[in-house]
Amino acid sequence: MNVSALAAVANSVRSLSIDAVEKANSGHPGLPMGCAELGALLYGELLSHWPQDPRWINRDRFVLSAGHGCMLLYSLLHLSGYDLSLDDIRNFRQLGSRTPGHPEWGLTPGVEATAGPLGQGLSNAVGMAIAERILGAKFNTSSRTVIDHHTYVLASDGDMMEGVASEASSIAGHLKLGKLIVFYDSNQITIEGSTSLAFSEDVLKRYEGYGWRTLSGSMYDMTAIAQMVEHAKKAGERPTIIRLQSIIGKGAPKKAGTAKAHGEALGPEEAAAAKKGIGVPEGCQFYVFPEAEEYFKARQPVWRLAYEEWKKTLEAWKEENPDKAKEWTRYFEGGNADLSAVTLPSFKVGDSLATRAAGGQVLNAIARAFPNLIGGSADLAPSNSTNLKDMGDFSGSNPLGRNFHFGIREHGMGGICNGIAYHGGLRPFCATFLVFSDYMRPSVRLAAISKLPVIYVFTHDSVFVGEDGPTHEPVEHLAALRAIPNLFVLRPGDAEETELAWRIAYERHDGPTVLALTRQGIVVYPKADPAWRMTIRKGAYVARDCDGVPDVVIIATGSEVSVAIAAAAELTDRKVRVVSMLSRELFLKQPTDFRFNLVPPAARKVVFEASVSFGWKGPFDDSVVTVSIDRFGESGQYQKIAEHLGMTAAALVRRIRDL
Ligand SMILES: Cc1ncc(C[n+]2csc(CCOP(=O)(O)OP(=O)(O)O)c2C)c(N)n1
């Protein structure tokens, strides 16, 4: 290990980070300056990677969980040869640049996860380590290893304080994810000052309790860190956390070790002094030390060789294992999974079952056809109907089990599923009650930002949960989820629609999808639109129609569709159409013609949904009438609740007659 060259890399990271933040006049110099040595060691020595192929399946993953410190990452990606130029670095934080204020997956080559909301990156890394475990068990043979990599994380004090990181770390210990290595940048500084203001726990003891191996040392002893990593790699069944004592803003003469170094430009004087202190020639901007450049130049052939070796192994493995090779293609190159040739359960008019039950049948059929579909629930699988029958339980000793038991850790579950999706090769779903989607909302939002095709099965989707009462009855959740851009929220009305909803969710590859499913049984209704199976993919279709142009269009979702159909049948003196709106987002994407054909502007529009009315005016016009629930629910028999809250067919008939 060339410590002197790595020191030059570390100081190049400092030089680039100081200047980028200075030029943008915003950003976070403290972490990159404080962790520069670790970054140099990672990108120079520890990571098995090949900058020319940042999507190499078997690369080591490195997640910068403390995303605010992204100049560390950008500097190292630039220095080690990724397609990220000095101009990209100069454009740090500028509109349209590839170096945004926090790392964004899919935008910058080499960025493994969108990070910034603290704690998320660490939970993503747990998902990546899980994916590695599964894929290794699936594809490696006794003679050839094609999946075998480590997942590294750099986490800050803030990451360590966040609950989501605790949830994910707890399950990582339980699952014995020995190839997960977390570096904890312990600089004891956060935005408000010293961590002693709010954080006095013994982090390593906590991780010991989770079943991790814990090590500690100095951020600035690269030889010792490399030794600890070797040690960690031998930890076998235990993930490792290495606490590294560090100085935020190391190298800034006045601000180092203080909160002043955390999140603002050092200022011209301090920046100049810091650069001088590390040996940047006077007047130089965005300076890279020649020794650092030479070092990375020399590393390229070494990395290329390892990469080419792996490719050769893969080719030989494919020849020896043609069946596995086919699976490999499906796992990694399948792209948009095509369900057209897959037989899914069919339901018929008159069948009575909850959409969660129908969903469970469809999920099982898809899972039988696509072995890379994996997932589970936060301890509610029997209620969510998400058990994959005869497909085993994923555990520390059974990597090929496909049912995940996330425990009661919704937020961790969301972060882990994002990590599995980031990793590639697997298709994750997860489940809980709709009301608890709030517990995982930050991860859902990040899946939407990062265009991850995670599927969320959220059951017990309305006040018709009944007896459990208002704490368990979602009223604002559909609206809240619909407010997240790029998230599809699908609320099917019966079992047949549930099958279609699953198809849409599974075939989607550019973002996450929510399936909101009922607890209560629903009778499958006849559909007026003969082409409804096609039309519903546009978000809505005519479930029940009238002769001629309708006077009233009831727009209903989920379990309210069948109630609306019953109401329409009673309103014999009016021309009433019922539109089942599986997805408002999909409907709103359609051309005006389609939307106006379905919901003619001249008709009275009545939205019927057991949810807050928030958000329903926008899609139509101010004349829309909402029959909805703008309050919390009640505990009781769900039919009684429906009567109490005016959500029955009779109540809807009265409302429409009163119009
Ligand atoms: C969930 C979340 N809450 C708040 C923030 C705002 N924030 C950014 S960095 C930070 C804390 C900084 O302390 P630390 O994590 O120790 O980073 P360091 O100061 O060492 O750079 C906070 C509160 C955030 N990014 N994510």
The ligand as a MOL file (V3000), in Angstrom:
LIG
                    3D

  0  0  0     0  0            999 V3000
M  V30 BEGIN CTAB
M  V30 COUNTS 26 27 0 0 0
M  V30 BEGIN ATOM
M  V30 1 C -33.3110 12.8480 7.9570 0
M  V30 2 C -32.4710 14.0760 7.9460 0
M  V30 3 N -32.6580 15.0100 8.8950 0
M  V30 4 C -31.9550 16.1630 8.8670 0
M  V30 5 C -31.0340 16.3930 7.8890 0
M  V30 6 C -30.2830 17.7090 7.8310 0
M  V30 7 N -28.8610 17.4620 8.1710 0 CHG=1
M  V30 8 C -27.9270 17.3680 7.2360 0
M  V30 9 S -26.4380 16.9250 7.8830 0
M  V30 10 C -27.0720 16.9040 9.4420 0
M  V30 11 C -26.2590 16.4880 10.6240 0
M  V30 12 C -24.8400 16.6850 10.4880 0
M  V30 13 O -24.1230 15.9290 11.3940 0
M  V30 14 P -23.3620 14.6280 10.9540 0
M  V30 15 O -24.3150 13.6470 10.4380 0
M  V30 16 O -22.5280 14.2140 12.0910 0
M  V30 17 O -22.4750 15.0950 9.7290 0
M  V30 18 P -21.1420 15.9430 9.8120 0
M  V30 19 O -21.4390 17.1690 10.6170 0
M  V30 20 O -20.1480 15.0850 10.4420 0
M  V30 21 O -20.8380 16.2800 8.3900 0
M  V30 22 C -28.4130 17.2490 9.4350 0
M  V30 23 C -29.2230 17.3700 10.6490 0
M  V30 24 C -30.8570 15.3800 6.9210 0
M  V30 25 N -30.0000 15.5060 5.9270 0
M  V30 26 N -31.5630 14.2450 6.9850 0
M  V30 END ATOM
M  V30 BEGIN BOND
M  V30 1 1 1 2
M  V30 2 1 2 3
M  V30 3 2 2 26
M  V30 4 2 3 4
M  V30 5 1 4 5
M  V30 6 1 5 6
M  V30 7 2 5 24
M  V30 8 1 6 7
M  V30 9 2 7 8
M  V30 10 1 7 22
M  V30 11 1 8 9
M  V30 12 1 9 10
M  V30 13 1 10 11
M  V30 14 2 10 22
M  V30 15 1 11 12
M  V30 16 1 12 13
M  V30 17 1 13 14
M  V30 18 2 14 15
M  V30 19 1 14 16
M  V30 20 1 14 17
M  V30 21 1 17 18
M  V30 22 2 18 19
M  V30 23 1 18 20
M  V30 24 1 18 21
M  V30 25 1 22 23
M  V30 26 1 24 25
M  V30 27 1 24 26
M  V30 END BOND
M  V30 END CTAB
M  END
